[in-house]
Amino acid sequence: MSFKIDRGLFKYDFIDHHAVLCVPVDADVKDIRKRYLQIARHLHPDSSITESPQQKQLGNELLSKLVNPAYEKLSHERTRAEYILILSQMGKRLVQEPTTVELKTDLARQLAGANNIDHFYRSAIAKLAQTQYDSLEQVLQVIAQVSELNLVYLIRSVAGTPAQSQPKVNSGTSKPDTAKQTPPAPPPALPKEDSVVEQYVRRAQSLIEKNQFAQAKVELQEALKLEPKNSRCHSLIAMVYLRQNQLKMAKIHFENALKLDPNDQTALQWKPKIDKALGQQPTDQKVTSSPNNGDKQPDKSGSGGLFGGLFGGKKK
């Protein structure tokens, strides 16, 4: 059986692993694993004793050639971060290129014009997941349908939700009702860089709340490529490095944040503590530390004392 798909994100020479597993593009590792186990139990030859040998073989091929590679890519932090970076860059490119996105399914067209895109998108993905692998002969069509939803959601997430930022849709079926349309307008302007940066920051903040620091760092690195002098981005990525116990990198970005904005409260709060943890006295900021530290040596590795005490430790 050929596993070629030419719709949705697959159309752009991209393997849509989220569509294979039928999970949202921002699903966390826990949800990805849960979904993978559901599919694996369903497709594994040993768990489908009532099906024909042909069905068992097809299920095993789907599992080994599509499902397992998708899970491998999305379950490991490094490969997942790289994958998410490519995905975000693709979304940005699709927004900037004046191409028409051809959608084949009603769900994708409805998402293109939906007001509450997050609710519609997640509800549609959850509904499709319920029966995605019930008919093995129809699996590729369902994956293609999910990938169309991912494509539309990605474009709208990067471009924003105003109507002028929605993807151009070519249904390929019937001509639009021109009587209800306003006169043709000039092509919408590309999103300003600062609005794109805000999108990166918003996604990064959401990922930080989920403790998905590797992906948050990728988003903020992309934002800093667009606006290297954005103090907020420097401060946020410093917090990401701090939560990953990379104190030296956190210190560098907090310093950059203070150079750009001397009143950055996050940097003012954390830089002196990092300086002390690294065994360095701050030059121009007052250190505010607890008198109960005693004569213990600071943890220069960044693990234990600072990280555990400030984020995970119990209050005395």
Salt bridges, closest charged atoms under 4 A:
ASP26 OD2 - ARG122 NH2 2.72
ASP46 OD2 - HIS44 ND1 3.76
GLU72 OE1 - HIS76 ND1 3.82
GLU82 OE2 - ARG78 NH1 3.12
GLU97 OE2 - ARG93 NE 3.74
GLU102 OE2 - LYS104 NZ 3.05
ASP106 OD1 - ARG109 NH1 2.62
ASP118 OD1 - ARG122 NH2 3.63
GLU148 OE2 - ARG7 NE 3.53
GLU198 OE1 - ARG232 NH1 3.26
GLU219 OE1 - ARG203 NE 3.18
GLU222 OE2 - LYS225 NZ 2.94
GLU255 OE2 - LYS251 NZ 2.97
ASP275 OD1 - LYS251 NZ 2.61
ASP275 OD2 - LYS271 NZ 2.89
